[in-house]
Amino acid sequence: MRSTGVGDPAAGGAGAMTAARIRDAAILRFGRDGFAAGLRAVAADAGVTAGLVVHHFGSKDGLRRACDAYVLEVIRSEKTKAATGSPAGMIAQLAEIEEYAPHALYSLRSMQAGGDLGNAFVDQMCADAKTYLEAGVEAGMIRPSRDPAGRARYLTYQGMGSLLLWMSLRQGPVELDDFRAELRRLSDEITLPALELFTDGLFVDRSMLDEYLMYVCDPPDGSATP
């Protein structure tokens, strides 16, 4: 069977390889059609029976949790490399951005679906972002933040927001090749202004920040905020 291109089968015998193949097929199917896609469609993509999917994952939610965990691990690993490696390494990642299309598309579907699993997925993305940003601070690549968790959440929302907007403007299934092309187009359009903004900043001085810091400590209505 043709490889999905999402990830190599996990080591550990035929059962583990089958489970990994099902997981990879589910990531692609859920990314294309959303979580309305049924287990039979995933099973057909993986070349197995729906019963075997249930055998390995227990339920559709169980399969989705396995997909969540795998996608989050891929994102966390690659972002950590970018935050702690060399600038040349980060540029090399950008040159291969289409490879991450399956994981990005699946992430967008999870956000779009919402609910407990969707909220948990986003919360974990933000927690992971805090971790790899702190690793970048320790590596001397990233400036420290007054609010590391808040910065991580903001960057997560910012990074996924433009893609989520693109998806919301489309109707029906999203073909992976179309999404690969969109990732490339978006990367080419925003990389320079994003790096400029992150490196040089936007405001000419820190007066806006100082004003805000005074505001949150002593707001006009007199209700102090820590």
C-alpha positions in Angstrom: 0.0 0.0 0.0 1.3 3.5 -0.8 2.7 5.4 2.2 0.6 8.3 3.5 3.6 10.5 3.9 2.5 11.5 7.4 4.9 9.4 9.4 6.8 6.2 9.5 5.1 3.2 11.2 6.0 2.8 14.8 8.4 0.1 15.6 7.2 -2.9 17.6 5.7 -5.6 15.4 2.9 -6.0 12.9 0.2 -4.8 15.3 2.0 -1.5 16.0 2.6 -1.0 12.3 -1.0 -1.5 11.5 -2.1 0.9 14.2 0.4 3.5 12.9 -1.0 3.0 9.4 -4.5 3.5 10.6 -3.5 6.6 12.5 -1.7 8.1 9.5 -4.8 7.4 7.3 -7.0 9.0 9.8 -4.9 12.1 10.0 -5.2 12.5 6.2 -8.9 11.6 6.1 -9.9 13.9 9.0 -7.8 16.7 7.5 -9.6 16.4 4.2 -13.2 15.8 5.3 -13.3 16.9 9.0 -14.3 14.7 11.9 -17.6 13.8 10.3 -15.7 11.2 8.3 -16.5 7.7 9.6 -14.4 4.9 10.7 -15.3 2.9 7.6 -13.7 5.6 5.4 -10.6 5.6 7.5 -10.4 1.8 7.5 -10.8 1.8 3.7 -7.9 4.3 3.4 -5.8 2.2 5.6 -6.7 -1.1 3.9 -8.2 -2.7 7.0 -11.6 -3.4 8.4 -13.6 -1.0 10.6 -13.5 -3.7 13.3 -9.7 -3.6 13.3 -9.8 0.1 13.8 -12.0 -0.4 16.8 -9.7 -3.2 18.0 -6.7 -0.9 18.0 -8.3 2.4 19.2 -11.5 1.4 20.9 -13.7 4.1 19.3 -13.6 7.1 17.0 -12.7 9.4 19.9 -9.9 7.0 20.8 -8.6 7.2 17.3 -8.8 10.9 17.3 -6.9 11.1 20.6 -4.1 9.0 19.1 -4.0 11.3 16.1 -3.9 14.4 18.4 -1.0 13.0 20.3 1.0 12.2 17.2 0.4 15.5 15.4 1.2 17.5 18.6 4.4 15.6 19.0 5.5 16.3 15.4 4.7 20.0 15.8 6.4 20.2 19.2 9.5 18.5 17.8 9.9 20.7 14.7 9.2 23.9 16.6 11.7 23.0 19.2 14.3 22.5 16.5 13.4 25.9 15.0 13.5 27.7 18.4 16.9 26.3 19.5 18.7 25.7 16.3 20.5 28.0 13.9 18.9 30.5 11.6 20.0 28.4 8.7 18.2 25.5 10.1 15.0 27.5 10.4 15.2 28.6 6.8 15.7 25.0 5.8 12.5 24.1 7.5 10.7 26.9 5.7 12.0 25.5 2.4 10.2 22.2 3.2 7.1 23.6 4.7 4.8 21.6 2.4 5.9 18.4 4.3 4.0 19.7 7.3 0.7 20.2 5.4 -1.0 17.0 6.8 -0.3 18.0 10.4 -1.3 21.6 9.9 -4.5 20.7 8.1 -5.4 18.2 10.8 -4.7 20.9 13.5 -7.1 23.3 11.7 -9.8 20.7 11.6 -9.4 20.1 15.3 -9.8 23.8 16.0 -12.7 24.1 13.7 -14.5 21.2 15.4 -14.2 22.7 18.8 -15.7 20.7 21.7 -13.7 19.2 24.6 -11.2 17.5 22.3 -10.7 20.6 20.2 -10.2 22.8 23.2 -7.8 20.3 24.7 -5.8 20.2 21.5 -5.5 24.0 21.4 -4.6 24.2 25.0 -1.8 21.6 24.5 -0.5 23.5 21.5 -0.2 26.6 23.6 1.5 24.7 26.5 3.9 23.2 24.0 4.6 26.6 22.5 5.5 27.9 26.0 7.9 25.0 26.4 9.8 25.4 23.1 9.8 29.2 23.4 11.4 28.8 26.8 13.9 26.4 25.3 14.7 29.1 22.7 15.2 31.6 25.6 17.7 29.2 27.2 19.5 28.7 23.9 19.9 32.5 23.5 17.7 32.7 20.4 14.6 34.3 21.8 14.1 37.2 24.2 12.5 36.5 27.6 8.8 37.5 28.2 7.0 39.1 31.1 4.2 36.6 30.4 5.6 33.4 28.8 2.2 31.6 28.7 0.4 34.6 27.3 3.1 35.1 24.6 2.9 31.4 23.7 -0.9 31.6 23.3 -0.8 34.7 21.2 1.8 33.2 18.8 -0.3 30.0 18.6 -3.4 31.9 17.7 -1.6 34.2 15.3 0.2 31.3 13.6 -3.0 29.2 13.0 -5.4 32.1 12.5 -4.6 32.9 8.9 -4.9 29.3 7.9 -8.2 28.9 9.8 -9.5 32.0 7.9 -8.5 30.3 4.6 -10.3 27.2 5.6 -13.5 29.0 6.8 -13.8 30.6 3.4 -13.8 27.3 1.6 -16.7 24.8 1.5 -16.5 21.0 1.4 -13.5 18.8 1.5 -10.0 20.3 1.3 -7.6 18.5 -0.9 -4.1 18.0 0.5 -2.3 19.3 -2.6 -4.4 22.5 -2.5 -3.5 23.0 1.1 0.2 22.3 0.4 0.1 25.1 -2.2 -1.6 27.4 0.2 1.0 26.8 2.9 3.8 27.7 0.4 2.0 30.8 -0.8 1.3 32.0 2.7 4.9 31.3 3.8 6.3 33.2 0.8 4.0 36.2 1.6 4.5 36.5 5.4 8.0 35.3 6.2 9.8 38.6 5.5 7.3 40.9 7.4 7.0 38.4 10.2 10.8 38.1 10.7 11.1 41.9 10.4 8.4 42.4 13.0 9.8 39.7 15.4 13.4 41.1 15.0 13.1 44.8 14.7 9.7 45.4 16.4 6.8 47.6 15.3 6.8 50.7 17.5 9.6 53.2 17.4 9.9 53.2 21.2 8.5 51.5 24.3 6.0 54.2 25.3 3.0 52.1 24.4 4.2 49.2 26.5 5.0 51.5 29.4 1.6 53.1 29.2 -0.1 49.7 29.2 2.0 48.4 32.2 0.9 51.5 34.2 -2.7 50.9 33.1 -2.9 47.2 34.3 -1.4 48.2 37.6 -3.7 51.2 38.1 -6.6 51.2 35.6 -8.8 54.3 35.3 -11.7 52.7 37.2 -9.5 52.1 40.2 -9.8 48.3 40.2 -6.2 47.1 40.5 -5.2 44.2 38.3 -2.1 42.2 39.2 
